Amino acid sequence: MPTHAPSSLRRIASGAGFAALAASALACWPAAASAAPATTPQLTSLTATVLAPPHAVVATDGRRHVVYEVMLQNPDPVPVAVQSLAVRVEGGRTLARLSGARLAATMTDAARRPTTALAPTGTGTVWVDIALRRGRSVPRALVHRLRVVEALPGGEPHTLAFDGARTRVIRRPATPIAPPLRGGPYLDFNGCCAVGAHRTAIASVDGVAHLSERFAADFIRIDAQGRGGAGDLSRNDSLFTYGEPVYAVADGRVVDTLNTLKDNVPFNEPPASDFTEQTILGNQVVLRLDNGRYAAYGHLKPGSVRVHRGQRVRAGQVLAHVGNTGQSGGAHLHFQLSDGPDELASDGVPYVFGSLSVLGTVSNIDQFLTGAAPAAVQALPSASARHGQMPLQGAVVRFPR
């Protein structure tokens, strides 16, 4: 039986809104003549930018993933429908083309509702995950071909295509780290690169948009039956992950801790409004690693933090124990790597574990998290040892002891 609902800074809202209605209306408009690539600058009703230059990381499917966000803004007082977005190597081949249902599954409006249309003066985001074919090199730069339909006042809809949202790609290898937990198995129930609570947790701090949780993971231990706990599940100590040691993933120095928040009751996740920027991750430890990256551990057990600000730590050192504090509905470890010390006002960066085993994947995460069913693990024929990979959403892994 599962232990909790997912922790997050934001939720994807459901239900139809203006953007969904606009998408239906725009779909009925007559298509204009095929929009040829522009050879001269043209006015557009849409602006497109990339939130941060993307990194590439090898994941547990064996492929390099290039993960980033295309931010869209419609400054005009008329709706705009996005028909497609093609991701291209600048000056080269097309890597992916998002349209129809595929675009609808990866694009949201400002309220994180799925849509392919932007309301007048509205904004949206396309959450891009390019899984490169095996053997393909990581491109140096990307450009995006957008095809949109504009609703012109008093006239026929206008279709146009243009290139935008150019970005470089950071090609240096992802940071190799030791695991923050040992043994297992652990389910990464909220990880890269699904369009979920971590991926969409953009926070505006001092007028700047940040996505520190882009590659964050939530790890929960499950047993052979896919359960997250046994016995009286209204007690935190009935949950398998509760109280497990949490380890430093690399040599570094402690830059922040919190150790005084109380545990929540399992399956009763407090709303985000109950927390501040400093407490939403609950009891926590933040390390500055020797390579300049920052590792954050969240939802730790009250009174279990063993380190203090300014203390030097070594890889494998016990930092604290897993708890159920902050915006959490059950015992699990939130872990992320970013380029700054603030858990929100920083940019999430990828990491890979030096060694882990992949046992399978879970297909019913939503049911597991709400207590409707144990995790349904689609097991691999045998545990597969991996080196230098990052767990994907739904991966069931075991770390070395």
C-alpha positions in Angstrom: 0.0 0.0 0.0 1.4 3.4 -0.9 2.5 5.9 1.7 1.7 9.4 0.4 0.7 11.8 -2.2 3.5 13.5 -4.2 5.3 16.6 -2.8 5.6 19.6 -5.2 5.7 23.3 -5.5 2.9 23.3 -8.1 0.2 21.1 -9.4 -1.0 20.7 -13.0 -4.6 22.0 -12.9 -7.3 20.0 -14.7 -10.4 21.1 -16.5 -11.2 23.2 -19.6 -10.5 26.9 -19.7 -10.4 29.6 -22.3 -7.3 28.2 -23.9 -8.9 24.8 -24.4 -12.0 26.4 -25.9 -9.8 28.6 -28.1 -8.0 25.5 -29.3 -11.2 23.9 -30.4 -12.3 27.0 -32.2 -9.0 27.6 -33.9 -8.9 23.9 -35.0 -12.1 24.7 -37.0 -10.6 27.7 -38.8 -9.6 27.1 -42.5 -5.9 26.4 -42.9 -4.1 29.0 -44.9 -1.7 28.1 -47.7 1.3 26.1 -46.5 3.6 28.5 -44.6 7.0 28.5 -46.2 10.1 29.2 -44.2 10.5 33.0 -43.8 13.4 34.5 -45.8 12.9 38.0 -44.3 11.9 39.1 -40.8 8.2 38.9 -40.2 5.9 40.2 -37.4 4.4 37.5 -35.2 1.8 37.4 -32.5 3.9 35.0 -30.5 7.2 35.3 -28.7 9.3 32.2 -27.9 12.3 31.9 -25.6 14.1 29.1 -23.7 14.0 29.4 -19.9 17.6 28.1 -19.5 20.1 26.5 -21.9 19.5 22.7 -21.8 21.9 20.0 -20.5 22.1 16.5 -21.8 22.0 13.5 -19.4 22.1 9.7 -19.9 19.0 8.2 -18.2 18.1 4.7 -17.3 16.6 4.0 -20.8 20.2 4.3 -22.1 19.5 7.4 -24.1 20.7 11.0 -23.7 17.9 13.3 -22.8 17.9 17.0 -23.6 15.4 18.6 -21.2 14.3 22.2 -21.2 11.3 24.6 -21.5 10.1 26.8 -24.4 8.3 29.8 -22.9 5.5 31.2 -25.1 3.9 34.6 -24.8 1.0 36.1 -26.8 1.1 39.9 -26.3 -1.8 40.6 -28.6 -5.6 40.9 -27.7 -6.5 37.9 -30.0 -6.0 34.2 -29.4 -3.2 32.2 -31.1 -3.2 28.5 -31.7 0.1 26.6 -31.9 -0.2 23.9 -34.6 3.3 22.5 -34.2 6.8 23.0 -32.8 9.8 21.3 -34.5 13.1 21.0 -32.6 16.0 21.3 -35.0 19.7 21.2 -34.8 20.7 24.7 -35.8 21.7 24.5 -39.4 20.9 20.8 -39.5 18.4 18.0 -39.0 15.0 17.9 -37.2 15.2 16.0 -33.9 11.5 16.0 -33.1 8.2 17.5 -34.2 5.4 18.1 -31.7 1.9 18.4 -33.1 -1.6 17.2 -32.4 -1.9 15.0 -29.3 1.8 14.9 -28.8 1.9 18.7 -28.5 -1.2 18.8 -26.3 0.6 16.4 -23.9 3.6 18.6 -23.5 2.2 22.2 -23.6 0.4 24.0 -20.8 -1.0 27.5 -20.2 -0.1 29.8 -17.3 -2.2 27.7 -14.9 -0.5 24.5 -16.0 -3.6 23.3 -17.8 -3.0 21.3 -21.0 -3.6 23.4 -24.1 -2.3 24.2 -27.6 -3.7 27.7 -27.7 -2.9 30.9 -25.9 -5.6 33.3 -24.8 -5.2 37.0 -25.6 -2.2 38.3 -23.7 -1.7 34.8 -22.4 1.4 32.7 -21.8 2.2 29.0 -22.1 5.1 26.6 -21.8 6.2 23.6 -24.0 8.0 21.1 -21.7 10.6 19.6 -24.1 12.3 16.2 -23.6 14.4 15.1 -26.6 15.6 11.5 -26.1 18.5 11.3 -28.6 18.9 8.1 -30.6 21.7 5.9 -29.4 25.0 6.9 -30.9 23.8 10.4 -31.8 26.0 13.3 -30.6 24.7 16.1 -28.5 24.0 19.1 -30.7 25.7 22.4 -29.9 22.7 24.6 -30.5 19.0 24.2 -31.2 16.3 26.3 -33.0 12.6 25.8 -33.0 10.3 26.0 -36.0 6.8 27.2 -34.8 3.7 27.0 -36.9 0.9 29.1 -35.5 -2.6 30.3 -36.5 -3.4 33.9 -35.6 -7.0 35.2 -35.2 -6.9 38.5 -37.1 -9.6 41.0 -36.1 -12.2 41.2 -38.8 -10.4 38.9 -41.2 -9.5 35.4 -42.1 -7.2 33.4 -39.7 -3.6 33.7 -40.7 -1.1 30.8 -40.6 2.6 31.5 -40.4 5.8 29.7 -39.6 9.0 31.1 -38.1 12.2 30.1 -36.4 12.7 31.1 -32.8 13.8 30.2 -29.2 17.4 29.6 -30.3 19.6 28.2 -27.5 23.0 26.7 -27.0 23.2 23.2 -25.5 25.5 22.6 -22.5 27.5 19.6 -23.6 29.7 18.9 -20.5 28.9 15.6 -18.8 26.3 15.5 -16.0 27.7 15.6 -12.5 28.6 12.0 -11.2 27.5 11.4 -7.6 27.1 8.7 -5.1 23.5 7.7 -4.2 21.7 9.6 -1.3 20.2 6.3 -0.1 21.5 2.7 0.1 19.9 -0.6 -0.7 16.3 -0.5 -1.9 14.4 -1.1 -4.0 13.3 2.6 -4.4 10.7 3.9 -6.7 11.4 7.4 -8.3 7.7 8.4 -8.3 8.3 12.0 -9.3 11.3 12.3 -11.5 12.6 13.3 -14.9 11.4 13.8 -17.5 7.6 13.6 -17.2 5.4 16.7 -17.2 4.7 16.5 -13.5 5.0 18.3 -10.3 8.8 18.7 -10.4 9.1 19.5 -14.1 6.5 22.3 -13.9 7.6 23.9 -10.6 8.7 27.2 -12.1 9.2 29.8 -9.3 9.5 33.5 -9.8 12.0 34.9 -7.3 12.8 38.7 -7.4 11.2 38.8 -10.9 13.3 36.0 -12.4 11.9 32.6 -13.4 13.8 29.6 -12.0 13.2 25.8 -12.3 15.4 24.2 -9.6 13.4 20.9 -9.6 13.9 20.1 -13.3 15.9 17.0 -12.5 14.6 16.4 -8.9 13.7 13.0 -7.7 11.4 11.7 -5.0 12.5 8.3 -3.7 10.3 5.9 -1.8 11.2 2.3 -0.8 8.8 -0.4 -1.8 8.7 -4.1 -1.1 8.3 -7.2 -3.4 4.6 -6.7 -3.4 4.9 -3.0 -4.4 3.8 -1.7 -1.0 5.2 1.4 0.6 4.5 0.4 4.1 2.9 -2.3 6.3 0.8 -2.3 9.5 -0.9 0.8 10.7 -0.3 3.2 7.8 -1.5 6.2 9.9 1.9 6.0 11.6 5.0 7.2 9.9 7.1 4.4 11.3 5.0 1.9 9.4 6.3 3.3 6.2 9.4 1.5 4.8 11.4 4.7 3.9 10.8 6.4 7.3 14.0 6.8 9.3 16.4 5.5 6.6 19.8 7.1 6.6 20.5 9.9 4.1 24.1 10.1 2.7 26.3 12.9 1.3 26.5 12.3 -2.5 29.9 13.9 -2.8 32.5 15.8 -0.8 31.4 19.3 0.1 30.4 21.8 2.8 27.0 22.3 4.5 25.5 25.7 3.6 22.0 25.3 5.1 20.0 23.1 7.4 16.5 22.9 9.0 15.8 20.4 11.7 12.8 21.6 13.8 9.6 20.9 11.7 7.2 18.2 12.8 6.2 15.2 10.8 2.9 15.2 8.9 0.3 12.5 9.3 0.6 10.0 6.4 -1.8 10.6 3.5 -2.5 14.1 4.7 -0.3 16.4 2.7 -0.6 20.0 3.8 -1.2 22.6 1.1 1.6 24.7 -0.3 0.0 27.8 1.3 1.0 26.4 4.7 4.7 26.9 3.9 7.3 29.5 3.1 10.1 29.3 0.6 12.3 28.1 3.5 10.0 25.4 4.8 8.3 23.9 1.8 10.9 21.1 1.6 10.5 20.5 5.3 13.6 19.6 7.4 16.5 19.8 5.0 20.2 19.8 4.3 21.9 21.7 1.5 25.5 21.0 0.5 27.9 22.9 -1.7 29.7 20.2 -3.5 33.4 20.7 -4.4 32.5 21.1 -8.1 30.3 24.1 -7.3 27.0 22.4 -7.6 24.5 22.3 -4.7 22.7 19.2 -3.5 19.4 19.6 -1.6 17.8 16.9 0.6 14.2 17.5 1.7 11.4 16.1 4.0 13.9 14.9 6.6 12.9 13.4 10.0 12.6 15.9 12.9 15.7 16.1 15.0 17.7 13.8 12.7 20.0 16.3 11.0 23.5 15.5 12.1 25.4 18.3 10.4 25.6 22.0 10.8 26.2 25.0 8.6 29.8 25.4 7.6 30.7 21.8 8.4 32.9 19.9 5.9 31.4 16.5 4.9 32.7 13.5 2.9 30.9 11.4 0.3 29.0 8.6 2.1 28.7 10.5 5.4 25.3 10.2 7.1 23.6 13.6 7.1 20.1 12.9 8.5 17.2 10.4 8.2 14.2 10.3 6.0 11.0 11.8 7.4 7.7 13.3 6.4 8.0 17.0 6.9 7.2 20.1 4.7 4.8 19.7 1.8 4.8 15.9 2.0 2.1 13.3 2.5 4.4 10.4 3.5 7.9 9.4 4.2 10.2 9.8 1.2 13.4 11.6 0.2 13.3 14.6 -2.1 16.7 15.1 -3.8 17.9 17.6 -6.4 21.0 19.2 -7.8 21.2 22.8 -8.8 23.5 25.6 -9.7 22.8 27.7 -6.6 22.2 27.4 -2.8 18.6 28.4 -2.8 16.2 25.5 -3.2 13.9 27.7 -5.4 16.0 30.5 -6.8 18.4 28.3 -8.8 18.4 26.3 -11.9 18.2 22.5 -11.8 21.1 20.6 -13.3 21.4 16.8 -14.1 23.4 14.2 -12.3 24.2 10.5 -12.7 24.8 7.8 -10.2 28.1 6.0 -10.5 26.5 2.7 -9.9 22.9 1.4 -9.5 20.7 -1.5 -10.6 17.5 -1.0 -12.5 14.8 -3.5 -11.5 11.9 -2.3 -13.6 9.3 0.5 -14.0 6.0 1.3 -12.4 3.0 2.0 -14.6 0.4 3.1 -12.0 2.1 5.8 -10.0 -1.1 7.8 -9.5 -3.0 4.9 -8.0 -0.1 4.0 -5.8 0.2 7.5 -4.4 -3.5 7.7 -3.6 -3.6 4.4 -1.8 -5.7 2.7 -4.5 -3.3 -0.1 -5.3 0.3 -1.3 -4.7 2.9 -0.2 -7.2 2.6 -2.4 -10.3 6.3 -3.1 -11.1 7.0 -4.2 -14.7 10.1 -6.1 -13.8 13.1 -6.5 -16.1 14.1 -10.2 -16.8 17.0 -9.6 -14.3 18.3 -6.7 -12.4 20.4 -4.6 -14.8 23.6 -3.0 -13.4 24.1 0.5 -14.7 26.9 3.1 -14.4 26.6 6.8 -15.0 22.8 7.0 -15.4 20.0 9.1 -13.9 16.7 7.3 -12.9 13.7 8.3 -15.0 10.1 8.8 -13.7 8.7 5.5 -12.6 12.1 3.7 -12.4 12.6 1.1 -9.7 16.2 1.1 -8.6 18.5 -0.5 -6.1 21.6 1.4 -4.8 24.8 -0.3 -3.6 25.2 -0.8 0.1 
